[in-house]
Amino acid sequence: MLTQYGGRGQDKGIEIIYQKLSDLYTLKLLELLSPKKGIQRLKNALLIPAPLLDIHYHPTIEEYSNKISAVLPEATISKRSLSLMILAGDKASRNG
């Protein structure tokens, strides 16, 4: 998430604590103070790989997701993703 902070907020006594927000929302926040430094910080941040999410659903959903995944053909997205889309009733998952 990109934020541009400075000037107005600071003048009104508003302080953004980027690390706390990053931790709370489990995402990387970048403070961009100037265009030149901000662009370089953005470029550097984009070179750092994001951690993979390990999401677990209710055991029943996991069970049926595994059953559906087992019978799906190879596709451009993972079988797990497609099986979860099917379970959610996603209409896009019906279009092969």
C-alpha positions as a LaTeX table, in Angstrom:
\begin{tabular}{lrrr}
\hline
Residue & $x$ (\AA) & $y$ (\AA) & $z$ (\AA) \\
\hline
Met1 & 0.00 & 0.00 & 0.00 \\
Leu2 & 1.37 & 3.39 & $-0.91$ \\
Thr3 & 0.79 & 6.47 & 1.14 \\
Gln4 & 1.90 & 10.03 & 0.70 \\
Tyr5 & 2.09 & 11.68 & 4.05 \\
Gly6 & 3.35 & 15.03 & 5.09 \\
Gly7 & 2.38 & 18.63 & 5.14 \\
Arg8 & $-1.29$ & 18.83 & 6.00 \\
Gly9 & $-1.47$ & 15.82 & 8.31 \\
Gln10 & 1.63 & 16.71 & 10.26 \\
Asp11 & 0.50 & 20.33 & 10.56 \\
Lys12 & $-2.70$ & 19.11 & 12.24 \\
Gly13 & $-0.87$ & 16.81 & 14.64 \\
Ile14 & $-1.70$ & 13.61 & 12.78 \\
Glu15 & 0.98 & 10.96 & 12.97 \\
Ile16 & 0.89 & 7.74 & 10.98 \\
Ile17 & 2.80 & 4.87 & 12.54 \\
Tyr18 & 3.59 & 2.83 & 9.46 \\
Gln19 & 5.03 & $-0.24$ & 11.17 \\
Lys20 & 1.93 & $-0.67$ & 13.38 \\
Leu21 & $-0.36$ & $-0.34$ & 10.36 \\
Ser22 & 1.79 & $-2.80$ & 8.41 \\
Asp23 & 1.59 & $-5.32$ & 11.23 \\
Leu24 & $-2.14$ & $-4.80$ & 11.79 \\
Tyr25 & $-3.08$ & $-5.34$ & 8.14 \\
Thr26 & $-0.19$ & $-7.69$ & 7.30 \\
Leu27 & 0.88 & $-5.62$ & 4.33 \\
Lys28 & 3.82 & $-3.40$ & 3.51 \\
Leu29 & 3.25 & 0.33 & 3.78 \\
Leu30 & 5.64 & 2.79 & 2.19 \\
Glu31 & 5.91 & 6.37 & 3.26 \\
Leu32 & 6.63 & 8.50 & 0.20 \\
Leu33 & 7.85 & 11.94 & 1.19 \\
Ser34 & 9.30 & 13.20 & $-2.05$ \\
Pro35 & 8.88 & 12.06 & $-5.65$ \\
Lys36 & 12.57 & 11.29 & $-6.19$ \\
Lys37 & 13.12 & 9.36 & $-2.94$ \\
Gly38 & 9.62 & 7.90 & $-3.08$ \\
Ile39 & 10.13 & 6.35 & $-6.52$ \\
Gln40 & 13.40 & 4.78 & $-5.42$ \\
Arg41 & 11.79 & 3.38 & $-2.24$ \\
Leu42 & 8.95 & 1.99 & $-4.35$ \\
Lys43 & 11.39 & 0.34 & $-6.79$ \\
Asn44 & 13.34 & $-1.19$ & $-3.91$ \\
Ala45 & 10.17 & $-2.46$ & $-2.24$ \\
Leu46 & 8.96 & $-4.09$ & $-5.45$ \\
Leu47 & 12.15 & $-6.14$ & $-5.62$ \\
Ile48 & 11.42 & $-7.79$ & $-2.27$ \\
Pro49 & 9.20 & $-10.88$ & $-2.75$ \\
Ala50 & 5.99 & $-10.87$ & $-0.76$ \\
Pro51 & 5.54 & $-13.73$ & 1.69 \\
Leu52 & 3.17 & $-16.47$ & 0.59 \\
Leu53 & $-0.10$ & $-16.64$ & 2.42 \\
Asp54 & $-0.99$ & $-19.92$ & 4.09 \\
Ile55 & $-4.76$ & $-19.80$ & 4.39 \\
His56 & $-6.73$ & $-22.58$ & 6.05 \\
Tyr57 & $-10.51$ & $-22.78$ & 5.91 \\
His58 & $-12.96$ & $-24.72$ & 8.02 \\
Pro59 & $-12.14$ & $-28.46$ & 7.89 \\
Thr60 & $-15.30$ & $-29.19$ & 5.86 \\
Ile61 & $-14.33$ & $-26.67$ & 3.20 \\
Glu62 & $-10.79$ & $-28.04$ & 3.11 \\
Glu63 & $-12.14$ & $-31.60$ & 2.76 \\
Tyr64 & $-14.38$ & $-30.76$ & $-0.20$ \\
Ser65 & $-11.76$ & $-28.52$ & $-1.77$ \\
Asn66 & $-9.35$ & $-31.48$ & $-1.75$ \\
Lys67 & $-11.98$ & $-33.79$ & $-3.27$ \\
Ile68 & $-12.73$ & $-31.32$ & $-6.06$ \\
Ser69 & $-9.04$ & $-30.61$ & $-6.66$ \\
Ala70 & $-8.37$ & $-34.31$ & $-7.12$ \\
Val71 & $-10.63$ & $-34.48$ & $-10.19$ \\
Leu72 & $-9.79$ & $-31.14$ & $-11.83$ \\
Pro73 & $-7.64$ & $-30.98$ & $-14.96$ \\
Glu74 & $-4.50$ & $-28.84$ & $-15.06$ \\
Ala75 & $-5.30$ & $-25.16$ & $-15.56$ \\
Thr76 & $-3.61$ & $-21.77$ & $-15.57$ \\
Ile77 & $-4.47$ & $-21.32$ & $-11.89$ \\
Ser78 & $-3.94$ & $-23.77$ & $-9.07$ \\
Lys79 & $-6.42$ & $-26.59$ & $-8.54$ \\
Arg80 & $-6.91$ & $-25.41$ & $-4.96$ \\
Ser81 & $-7.86$ & $-21.91$ & $-6.11$ \\
Leu82 & $-10.25$ & $-23.28$ & $-8.69$ \\
Ser83 & $-11.85$ & $-25.72$ & $-6.24$ \\
Leu84 & $-12.41$ & $-22.91$ & $-3.72$ \\
Met85 & $-13.96$ & $-20.79$ & $-6.47$ \\
Ile86 & $-16.29$ & $-23.67$ & $-7.34$ \\
Leu87 & $-17.29$ & $-24.11$ & $-3.69$ \\
Ala88 & $-17.96$ & $-20.38$ & $-3.43$ \\
Gly89 & $-20.24$ & $-20.52$ & $-6.48$ \\
Asp90 & $-17.99$ & $-18.28$ & $-8.54$ \\
Lys91 & $-19.49$ & $-18.10$ & $-12.04$ \\
Ala92 & $-16.10$ & $-17.48$ & $-13.68$ \\
Ser93 & $-14.92$ & $-20.93$ & $-12.53$ \\
Arg94 & $-17.52$ & $-22.54$ & $-14.81$ \\
Asn95 & $-15.87$ & $-21.22$ & $-17.97$ \\
Gly96 & $-13.08$ & $-23.78$ & $-18.15$ \\
\hline
\end{tabular}
